[in-house]
Amino acid sequence: MLIQVLLILAVVLLLVFFLRHHGKSKTAASVKIGFALFMVFGVIAVLRPAELTRLANLFGVGRGTDLLLYGTVVAFGFATINTYLRFKELEYRYAKLVRAVAIQNAEKPNAEPAEH
């Protein structure tokens, strides 16, 4: 029983942290909904493991824990790709910013050489 309370508390804290800190960025609503559903699924799995096994059997998986593991692998893959794409977008933005600053600070070459 204690492990159930601890796991549900961890899930709730993760959900609050995600929704609070990603609300200020441009996180797509579908990502937030997907994450929230995954967290709810995790709470149901903790509270009713027999129901998770029944759901797993509907999908052709032997045990509920295996279904949860497969879902976690897919979620991790999604998170990894999402993070990679965000970093690529940041790199692109930084490159554009550096180019703009370089062009703004560039000195125009003199058309005529200076005579001494």
N, CA, C and O atoms as a GROMACS GRO file, in nm:
protein
  464
    1MET      N    1   0.081  -0.119   0.000
    1MET     CA    2   0.000   0.000   0.000
    1MET      C    3   0.086   0.127   0.000
    1MET      O    4   0.053   0.225  -0.066
    2LEU      N    5   0.196   0.125   0.074
    2LEU     CA    6   0.284   0.241   0.080
    2LEU      C    7   0.343   0.271  -0.059
    2LEU      O    8   0.354   0.387  -0.097
    3ILE      N    9   0.379   0.167  -0.132
    3ILE     CA   10   0.437   0.189  -0.265
    3ILE      C   11   0.335   0.254  -0.358
    3ILE      O   12   0.372   0.335  -0.442
    4GLN      N   13   0.209   0.220  -0.345
    4GLN     CA   14   0.106   0.282  -0.428
    4GLN      C   15   0.097   0.432  -0.399
    4GLN      O   16   0.088   0.512  -0.492
    5VAL      N   17   0.099   0.468  -0.273
    5VAL     CA   18   0.092   0.609  -0.236
    5VAL      C   19   0.213   0.684  -0.290
    5VAL      O   20   0.201   0.794  -0.344
    6LEU      N   21   0.330   0.625  -0.274
    6LEU     CA   22   0.453   0.690  -0.322
    6LEU      C   23   0.453   0.704  -0.474
    6LEU      O   24   0.492   0.809  -0.526
    7LEU      N   25   0.410   0.602  -0.546
    7LEU     CA   26   0.407   0.608  -0.692
    7LEU      C   27   0.305   0.710  -0.741
    7LEU      O   28   0.333   0.786  -0.835
    8ILE      N   29   0.189   0.713  -0.680
    8ILE     CA   30   0.087   0.810  -0.721
    8ILE      C   31   0.135   0.952  -0.690
    8ILE      O   32   0.113   1.043  -0.770
    9LEU      N   33   0.198   0.972  -0.576
    9LEU     CA   34   0.253   1.102  -0.543
    9LEU      C   35   0.359   1.145  -0.645
    9LEU      O   36   0.363   1.261  -0.686
   10ALA      N   37   0.444   1.052  -0.685
   10ALA     CA   38   0.546   1.082  -0.786
   10ALA      C   39   0.483   1.121  -0.919
   10ALA      O   40   0.528   1.215  -0.984
   11VAL      N   41   0.379   1.050  -0.959
   11VAL     CA   42   0.311   1.080  -1.085
   11VAL      C   43   0.246   1.218  -1.079
   11VAL      O   44   0.256   1.296  -1.174
   12VAL      N   45   0.181   1.249  -0.969
   12VAL     CA   46   0.116   1.379  -0.955
   12VAL      C   47   0.221   1.491  -0.957
   12VAL      O   48   0.200   1.594  -1.022
   13LEU      N   49   0.332   1.472  -0.888
   13LEU     CA   50   0.437   1.573  -0.889
   13LEU      C   51   0.496   1.593  -1.028
   13LEU      O   52   0.522   1.706  -1.069
   14LEU      N   53   0.517   1.485  -1.102
   14LEU     CA   54   0.566   1.496  -1.239
   14LEU      C   55   0.467   1.572  -1.327
   14LEU      O   56   0.506   1.658  -1.406
   15LEU      N   57   0.341   1.541  -1.311
   15LEU     CA   58   0.238   1.608  -1.391
   15LEU      C   59   0.233   1.757  -1.359
   15LEU      O   60   0.225   1.840  -1.450
   16VAL      N   61   0.236   1.792  -1.231
   16VAL     CA   62   0.233   1.934  -1.192
   16VAL      C   63   0.358   2.005  -1.243
   16VAL      O   64   0.348   2.116  -1.296
   17PHE      N   65   0.474   1.943  -1.227
   17PHE     CA   66   0.599   2.004  -1.275
   17PHE      C   67   0.593   2.026  -1.426
   17PHE      O   68   0.630   2.134  -1.474
   18PHE      N   69   0.548   1.927  -1.500
   18PHE     CA   70   0.542   1.938  -1.646
   18PHE      C   71   0.446   2.048  -1.689
   18PHE      O   72   0.480   2.132  -1.773
   19LEU      N   73   0.328   2.049  -1.632
   19LEU     CA   74   0.228   2.148  -1.674
   19LEU      C   75   0.266   2.288  -1.629
   19LEU      O   76   0.237   2.385  -1.699
   20ARG      N   77   0.330   2.301  -1.514
   20ARG     CA   78   0.366   2.433  -1.464
   20ARG      C   79   0.484   2.492  -1.542
   20ARG      O   80   0.481   2.610  -1.578
   21HIS      N   81   0.586   2.412  -1.570
   21HIS     CA   82   0.706   2.465  -1.634
   21HIS      C   83   0.699   2.466  -1.786
   21HIS      O   84   0.775   2.539  -1.850
   22HIS      N   85   0.612   2.389  -1.843
   22HIS     CA   86   0.601   2.391  -1.989
   22HIS      C   87   0.488   2.480  -2.036
   22HIS      O   88   0.469   2.497  -2.157
   23GLY      N   89   0.412   2.538  -1.944
   23GLY     CA   90   0.304   2.627  -1.983
   23GLY      C   91   0.356   2.757  -2.042
   23GLY      O   92   0.284   2.825  -2.115
   24LYS      N   93   0.478   2.792  -2.010
   24LYS     CA   94   0.535   2.918  -2.057
   24LYS      C   95   0.604   2.902  -2.192
   24LYS      O   96   0.628   3.001  -2.260
   25SER      N   97   0.636   2.782  -2.229
   25SER     CA   98   0.700   2.759  -2.358
   25SER      C   99   0.595   2.722  -2.462
   25SER      O  100   0.476   2.715  -2.432
   26LYS      N  101   0.641   2.698  -2.582
   26LYS     CA  102   0.549   2.669  -2.691
   26LYS      C  103   0.525   2.518  -2.705
   26LYS      O  104   0.538   2.463  -2.814
   27THR      N  105   0.491   2.454  -2.596
   27THR     CA  106   0.461   2.312  -2.601
   27THR      C  107   0.323   2.294  -2.660
   27THR      O  108   0.227   2.361  -2.620
   28ALA      N  109   0.313   2.205  -2.756
   28ALA     CA  110   0.186   2.180  -2.821
   28ALA      C  111   0.086   2.122  -2.721
   28ALA      O  112   0.122   2.047  -2.631
   29ALA      N  113  -0.039   2.159  -2.739
   29ALA     CA  114  -0.144   2.110  -2.650
   29ALA      C  115  -0.154   1.958  -2.658
   29ALA      O  116  -0.184   1.893  -2.558
   30SER      N  117  -0.131   1.901  -2.775
   30SER     CA  118  -0.140   1.755  -2.789
   30SER      C  119  -0.033   1.685  -2.706
   30SER      O  120  -0.057   1.576  -2.655
   31VAL      N  121   0.084   1.745  -2.692
   31VAL     CA  122   0.190   1.687  -2.610
   31VAL      C  123   0.148   1.691  -2.463
   31VAL      O  124   0.168   1.593  -2.391
   32LYS      N  125   0.090   1.802  -2.420
   32LYS     CA  126   0.044   1.812  -2.282
   32LYS      C  127  -0.067   1.711  -2.253
   32LYS      O  128  -0.066   1.647  -2.148
   33ILE      N  129  -0.160   1.698  -2.345
   33ILE     CA  130  -0.269   1.603  -2.327
   33ILE      C  131  -0.215   1.460  -2.324
   33ILE      O  132  -0.256   1.379  -2.241
   34GLY      N  133  -0.125   1.431  -2.415
   34GLY     CA  134  -0.066   1.297  -2.419
   34GLY      C  135   0.009   1.263  -2.291
   34GLY      O  136  -0.002   1.152  -2.239
   35PHE      N  137   0.084   1.360  -2.240
   35PHE     CA  138   0.158   1.337  -2.116
   35PHE      C  139   0.061   1.316  -2.000
   35PHE      O  140   0.080   1.227  -1.917
   36ALA      N  141  -0.043   1.398  -1.994
   36ALA     CA  142  -0.142   1.385  -1.886
   36ALA      C  143  -0.211   1.249  -1.893
   36ALA      O  144  -0.232   1.185  -1.790
   37LEU      N  145  -0.248   1.205  -2.012
   37LEU     CA  146  -0.311   1.074  -2.027
   37LEU      C  147  -0.217   0.961  -1.986
   37LEU      O  148  -0.260   0.864  -1.924
   38PHE      N  149  -0.091   0.975  -2.021
   38PHE     CA  150   0.007   0.873  -1.982
   38PHE      C  151   0.020   0.868  -1.830
   38PHE      O  152   0.033   0.760  -1.773
   39MET      N  153   0.017   0.983  -1.766
   39MET     CA  154   0.025   0.986  -1.620
   39MET      C  155  -0.099   0.924  -1.556
   39MET      O  156  -0.089   0.851  -1.458
   40VAL      N  157  -0.216   0.954  -1.612
   40VAL     CA  158  -0.340   0.894  -1.561
   40VAL      C  159  -0.335   0.743  -1.580
   40VAL      O  160  -0.376   0.668  -1.491
   41PHE      N  161  -0.286   0.700  -1.693
   41PHE     CA  162  -0.269   0.556  -1.718
   41PHE      C  163  -0.178   0.494  -1.614
   41PHE      O  164  -0.202   0.382  -1.568
   42GLY      N  165  -0.073   0.565  -1.577
   42GLY     CA  166   0.018   0.515  -1.474
   42GLY      C  167  -0.049   0.502  -1.338
   42GLY      O  168  -0.026   0.405  -1.266
   43VAL      N  169  -0.132   0.600  -1.303
   43VAL     CA  170  -0.204   0.593  -1.175
   43VAL      C  171  -0.301   0.475  -1.175
   43VAL      O  172  -0.311   0.403  -1.076
   44ILE      N  173  -0.372   0.457  -1.285
   44ILE     CA  174  -0.465   0.343  -1.294
   44ILE      C  175  -0.388   0.212  -1.283
   44ILE      O  176  -0.434   0.117  -1.219
   45ALA      N  177  -0.272   0.206  -1.345
   45ALA     CA  178  -0.191   0.084  -1.339
   45ALA      C  179  -0.147   0.054  -1.196
   45ALA      O  180  -0.138  -0.062  -1.156
   46VAL      N  181  -0.119   0.158  -1.119
   46VAL     CA  182  -0.078   0.139  -0.980
   46VAL      C  183  -0.196   0.095  -0.894
   46VAL      O  184  -0.184   0.005  -0.811
   47LEU      N  185  -0.310   0.159  -0.915
   47LEU     CA  186  -0.427   0.130  -0.832
   47LEU      C  187  -0.496  -0.001  -0.868
   47LEU      O  188  -0.547  -0.071  -0.781
   48ARG      N  189  -0.499  -0.033  -0.997
   48ARG     CA  190  -0.573  -0.151  -1.043
   48ARG      C  191  -0.487  -0.235  -1.137
   48ARG      O  192  -0.514  -0.238  -1.257
   49PRO      N  193  -0.387  -0.303  -1.088
   49PRO     CA  194  -0.299  -0.381  -1.175
   49PRO      C  195  -0.371  -0.494  -1.249
   49PRO      O  196  -0.329  -0.532  -1.358
   50ALA      N  197  -0.476  -0.548  -1.192
   50ALA     CA  198  -0.550  -0.655  -1.260
   50ALA      C  199  -0.618  -0.601  -1.386
   50ALA      O  200  -0.625  -0.670  -1.488
   51GLU      N  201  -0.667  -0.478  -1.380
   51GLU     CA  202  -0.729  -0.417  -1.498
   51GLU      C  203  -0.626  -0.393  -1.607
   51GLU      O  204  -0.655  -0.406  -1.726
   52LEU      N  205  -0.506  -0.358  -1.567
   52LEU     CA  206  -0.398  -0.339  -1.664
   52LEU      C  207  -0.365  -0.470  -1.734
   52LEU      O  208  -0.337  -0.472  -1.853
   53THR      N  209  -0.367  -0.580  -1.660
   53THR     CA  210  -0.342  -0.711  -1.720
   53THR      C  211  -0.452  -0.746  -1.818
   53THR      O  212  -0.425  -0.801  -1.925
   54ARG      N  213  -0.576  -0.717  -1.784
   54ARG     CA  214  -0.688  -0.742  -1.878
   54ARG      C  215  -0.672  -0.659  -2.005
   54ARG      O  216  -0.695  -0.708  -2.115
   55LEU      N  217  -0.633  -0.533  -1.988
   55LEU     CA  218  -0.610  -0.447  -2.105
   55LEU      C  219  -0.494  -0.502  -2.189
   55LEU      O  220  -0.501  -0.503  -2.311
   56ALA      N  221  -0.391  -0.547  -2.122
   56ALA     CA  222  -0.277  -0.605  -2.195
   56ALA      C  223  -0.321  -0.727  -2.274
   56ALA      O  224  -0.278  -0.745  -2.388
   57ASN      N  225  -0.406  -0.810  -2.217
   57ASN     CA  226  -0.454  -0.928  -2.288
   57ASN      C  227  -0.534  -0.890  -2.412
   57ASN      O  228  -0.530  -0.960  -2.513
   58LEU      N  229  -0.608  -0.779  -2.405
   58LEU     CA  230  -0.682  -0.731  -2.523
   58LEU      C  231  -0.587  -0.695  -2.637
   58LEU      O  232  -0.621  -0.710  -2.755
   59PHE      N  233  -0.469  -0.646  -2.602
   59PHE     CA  234  -0.370  -0.607  -2.703
   59PHE      C  235  -0.277  -0.722  -2.740
   59PHE      O  236  -0.187  -0.704  -2.822
   60GLY      N  237  -0.298  -0.838  -2.682
   60GLY     CA  238  -0.214  -0.953  -2.714
   60GLY      C  239  -0.085  -0.959  -2.635
   60GLY      O  240   0.010  -1.027  -2.675
   61VAL      N  241  -0.080  -0.888  -2.523
   61VAL     CA  242   0.037  -0.888  -2.436
   61VAL      C  243   0.002  -0.971  -2.313
   61VAL      O  244  -0.110  -0.962  -2.262
   62GLY      N  245   0.097  -1.050  -2.266
   62GLY     CA  246   0.069  -1.143  -2.157
   62GLY      C  247   0.041  -1.078  -2.024
   62GLY      O  248  -0.052  -1.118  -1.954
   63ARG      N  249   0.121  -0.978  -1.986
   63ARG     CA  250   0.106  -0.918  -1.853
   63ARG      C  251   0.091  -0.767  -1.863
   63ARG      O  252   0.136  -0.705  -1.959
   64GLY      N  253   0.028  -0.710  -1.762
   64GLY     CA  254   0.010  -0.565  -1.758
   64GLY      C  255   0.142  -0.491  -1.743
   64GLY      O  256   0.159  -0.382  -1.798
   65THR      N  257   0.234  -0.551  -1.668
   65THR     CA  258   0.364  -0.486  -1.652
   65THR      C  259   0.439  -0.478  -1.785
   65THR      O  260   0.511  -0.381  -1.810
   66ASP      N  261   0.422  -0.579  -1.869
   66ASP     CA  262   0.486  -0.574  -2.001
   66ASP      C  263   0.425  -0.463  -2.086
   66ASP      O  264   0.496  -0.391  -2.155
   67LEU      N  265   0.292  -0.449  -2.080
   67LEU     CA  266   0.226  -0.342  -2.154
   67LEU      C  267   0.274  -0.206  -2.107
   67LEU      O  268   0.299  -0.116  -2.188
   68LEU      N  269   0.288  -0.190  -1.977
   68LEU     CA  270   0.338  -0.065  -1.922
   68LEU      C  271   0.482  -0.039  -1.966
   68LEU      O  272   0.518   0.074  -1.997
   69LEU      N  273   0.562  -0.142  -1.968
   69LEU     CA  274   0.701  -0.128  -2.015
   69LEU      C  275   0.704  -0.086  -2.162
   69LEU      O  276   0.781   0.003  -2.199
   70TYR      N  277   0.623  -0.148  -2.245
   70TYR     CA  278   0.620  -0.112  -2.387
   70TYR      C  279   0.575   0.032  -2.405
   70TYR      O  280   0.629   0.105  -2.488
   71GLY      N  281   0.475   0.073  -2.327
   71GLY     CA  282   0.430   0.211  -2.334
   71GLY      C  283   0.538   0.308  -2.291
   71GLY      O  284   0.553   0.416  -2.348
   72THR      N  285   0.615   0.270  -2.190
   72THR     CA  286   0.723   0.354  -2.143
   72THR      C  287   0.833   0.367  -2.248
   72THR      O  288   0.890   0.475  -2.266
   73VAL      N  289   0.863   0.259  -2.317
   73VAL     CA  290   0.964   0.263  -2.423
   73VAL      C  291   0.919   0.357  -2.535
   73VAL      O  292   0.999   0.436  -2.585
   74VAL      N  293   0.794   0.349  -2.573
   74VAL     CA  294   0.742   0.438  -2.677
   74VAL      C  295   0.745   0.583  -2.629
   74VAL      O  296   0.784   0.673  -2.704
   75ALA      N  297   0.703   0.606  -2.506
   75ALA     CA  298   0.705   0.743  -2.451
   75ALA      C  299   0.847   0.797  -2.444
   75ALA      O  300   0.870   0.915  -2.472
   76PHE      N  301   0.943   0.713  -2.406
   76PHE     CA  302   1.082   0.757  -2.400
   76PHE      C  303   1.134   0.791  -2.540
   76PHE      O  304   1.204   0.891  -2.559
   77GLY      N  305   1.098   0.709  -2.638
   77GLY     CA  306   1.138   0.740  -2.776
   77GLY      C  307   1.080   0.872  -2.822
   77GLY      O  308   1.149   0.952  -2.885
   78PHE      N  309   0.954   0.895  -2.792
   78PHE     CA  310   0.890   1.022  -2.828
   78PHE      C  311   0.960   1.138  -2.760
   78PHE      O  312   0.988   1.240  -2.825
   79ALA      N  313   0.988   1.125  -2.632
   79ALA     CA  314   1.054   1.233  -2.558
   79ALA      C  315   1.194   1.260  -2.614
   79ALA      O  316   1.236   1.376  -2.623
   80THR      N  317   1.265   1.155  -2.651
   80THR     CA  318   1.399   1.172  -2.706
   80THR      C  319   1.394   1.246  -2.839
   80THR      O  320   1.472   1.338  -2.862
   81ILE      N  321   1.303   1.206  -2.926
   81ILE     CA  322   1.290   1.274  -3.056
   81ILE      C  323   1.246   1.418  -3.038
   81ILE      O  324   1.296   1.507  -3.105
   82ASN      N  325   1.152   1.441  -2.947
   82ASN     CA  326   1.104   1.576  -2.919
   82ASN      C  327   1.218   1.665  -2.870
   82ASN      O  328   1.230   1.780  -2.912
   83THR      N  329   1.300   1.612  -2.780
   83THR     CA  330   1.415   1.689  -2.729
   83THR      C  331   1.515   1.718  -2.840
   83THR      O  332   1.567   1.829  -2.850
   84TYR      N  333   1.543   1.618  -2.923
   84TYR     CA  334   1.636   1.637  -3.035
   84TYR      C  335   1.586   1.748  -3.128
   84TYR      O  336   1.663   1.835  -3.168
   85LEU      N  337   1.458   1.745  -3.162
   85LEU     CA  338   1.403   1.846  -3.252
   85LEU      C  339   1.406   1.985  -3.190
   85LEU      O  340   1.427   2.084  -3.260
   86ARG      N  341   1.384   1.993  -3.060
   86ARG     CA  342   1.392   2.124  -2.994
   86ARG      C  343   1.534   2.179  -2.998
   86ARG      O  344   1.554   2.298  -3.022
   87PHE      N  345   1.632   2.093  -2.973
   87PHE     CA  346   1.771   2.140  -2.978
   87PHE      C  347   1.809   2.182  -3.120
   87PHE      O  348   1.882   2.280  -3.137
   88LYS      N  349   1.762   2.110  -3.221
   88LYS     CA  350   1.791   2.150  -3.358
   88LYS      C  351   1.730   2.287  -3.388
   88LYS      O  352   1.792   2.369  -3.455
   89GLU      N  353   1.609   2.312  -3.340
   89GLU     CA  354   1.544   2.441  -3.360
   89GLU      C  355   1.622   2.551  -3.289
   89GLU      O  356   1.638   2.660  -3.343
   90LEU      N  357   1.670   2.524  -3.168
   90LEU     CA  358   1.750   2.624  -3.095
   90LEU      C  359   1.880   2.652  -3.167
   90LEU      O  360   1.922   2.768  -3.176
   91GLU      N  361   1.945   2.549  -3.219
   91GLU     CA  362   2.069   2.569  -3.295
   91GLU      C  363   2.044   2.657  -3.416
   91GLU      O  364   2.124   2.746  -3.447
   92TYR      N  365   1.933   2.634  -3.485
   92TYR     CA  366   1.899   2.715  -3.602
   92TYR      C  367   1.875   2.861  -3.562
   92TYR      O  368   1.920   2.953  -3.630
   93ARG      N  369   1.803   2.881  -3.451
   93ARG     CA  370   1.777   3.017  -3.404
   93ARG      C  371   1.906   3.088  -3.365
   93ARG      O  372   1.924   3.206  -3.396
   94TYR      N  373   1.994   3.017  -3.296
   94TYR     CA  374   2.123   3.077  -3.258
   94TYR      C  375   2.205   3.112  -3.381
   94TYR      O  376   2.269   3.218  -3.385
   95ALA      N  377   2.205   3.027  -3.480
   95ALA     CA  378   2.280   3.056  -3.603
   95ALA      C  379   2.224   3.181  -3.672
   95ALA      O  380   2.301   3.265  -3.719
   96LYS      N  381   2.093   3.193  -3.677
   96LYS     CA  382   2.033   3.313  -3.737
   96LYS      C  383   2.069   3.438  -3.658
   96LYS      O  384   2.098   3.542  -3.716
   97LEU      N  385   2.068   3.427  -3.527
   97LEU     CA  386   2.102   3.541  -3.442
   97LEU      C  387   2.247   3.581  -3.461
   97LEU      O  388   2.278   3.700  -3.471
   98VAL      N  389   2.337   3.484  -3.465
   98VAL     CA  390   2.479   3.514  -3.484
   98VAL      C  391   2.502   3.579  -3.619
   98VAL      O  392   2.580   3.674  -3.630
   99ARG      N  393   2.436   3.529  -3.723
   99ARG     CA  394   2.449   3.591  -3.855
   99ARG      C  395   2.401   3.736  -3.853
   99ARG      O  396   2.466   3.824  -3.908
  100ALA      N  397   2.286   3.759  -3.790
  100ALA     CA  398   2.232   3.895  -3.785
  100ALA      C  399   2.324   3.989  -3.710
  100ALA      O  400   2.345   4.103  -3.753
  101VAL      N  401   2.380   3.944  -3.599
  101VAL     CA  402   2.472   4.028  -3.522
  101VAL      C  403   2.600   4.052  -3.601
  101VAL      O  404   2.653   4.163  -3.602
  102ALA      N  405   2.649   3.949  -3.668
  102ALA     CA  406   2.771   3.965  -3.748
  102ALA      C  407   2.750   4.064  -3.862
  102ALA      O  408   2.837   4.147  -3.890
  103ILE      N  409   2.636   4.056  -3.927
  103ILE     CA  410   2.608   4.150  -4.037
  103ILE      C  411   2.592   4.292  -3.983
  103ILE      O  412   2.638   4.388  -4.044
  104GLN      N  413   2.526   4.305  -3.870
  104GLN     CA  414   2.505   4.437  -3.810
  104GLN      C  415   2.636   4.500  -3.766
  104GLN      O  416   2.652   4.622  -3.777
  105ASN      N  417   2.730   4.422  -3.719
  105ASN     CA  418   2.857   4.474  -3.670
  105ASN      C  419   2.968   4.477  -3.774
  105ASN      O  420   3.079   4.522  -3.747
  106ALA      N  421   2.937   4.429  -3.892
  106ALA     CA  422   3.040   4.425  -3.996
  106ALA      C  423   3.074   4.567  -4.042
  106ALA      O  424   2.986   4.652  -4.054
  107GLU      N  425   3.202   4.590  -4.066
  107GLU     CA  426   3.246   4.720  -4.116
  107GLU      C  427   3.248   4.715  -4.269
  107GLU      O  428   3.284   4.615  -4.330
  108LYS      N  429   3.207   4.827  -4.326
  108LYS     CA  430   3.210   4.834  -4.472
  108LYS      C  431   3.352   4.856  -4.516
  108LYS      O  432   3.422   4.940  -4.459
  109PRO      N  433   3.397   4.784  -4.618
  109PRO     CA  434   3.533   4.806  -4.666
  109PRO      C  435   3.541   4.940  -4.741
  109PRO      O  436   3.446   4.981  -4.807
  110ASN      N  437   3.655   5.005  -4.728
  110ASN     CA  438   3.675   5.132  -4.797
  110ASN      C  439   3.693   5.106  -4.946
  110ASN      O  440   3.765   5.014  -4.987
  111ALA      N  441   3.627   5.188  -5.026
  111ALA     CA  442   3.637   5.172  -5.172
  111ALA      C  443   3.776   5.216  -5.218
  111ALA      O  444   3.833   5.159  -5.311
  112GLU      N  445   3.830   5.317  -5.153
  112GLU     CA  446   3.962   5.366  -5.193
  112GLU      C  447   4.060   5.338  -5.081
  112GLU      O  448   4.031   5.362  -4.964
  113PRO      N  449   4.178   5.288  -5.117
  113PRO     CA  450   4.276   5.264  -5.011
  113PRO      C  451   4.325   5.398  -4.953
  113PRO      O  452   4.340   5.496  -5.025
  114ALA      N  453   4.347   5.399  -4.828
  114ALA     CA  454   4.393   5.520  -4.761
  114ALA      C  455   4.538   5.545  -4.795
  114ALA      O  456   4.619   5.452  -4.795
  115GLU      N  457   4.573   5.671  -4.824
  115GLU     CA  458   4.710   5.706  -4.858
  115GLU      C  459   4.780   5.764  -4.736
  115GLU      O  460   4.724   5.846  -4.664
  116HIS      N  461   4.898   5.722  -4.715
  116HIS     CA  462   4.976   5.772  -4.602
  116HIS      C  463   5.084   5.862  -4.647
  116HIS      O  464   5.160   5.914  -4.565
   0.00000   0.00000   0.00000
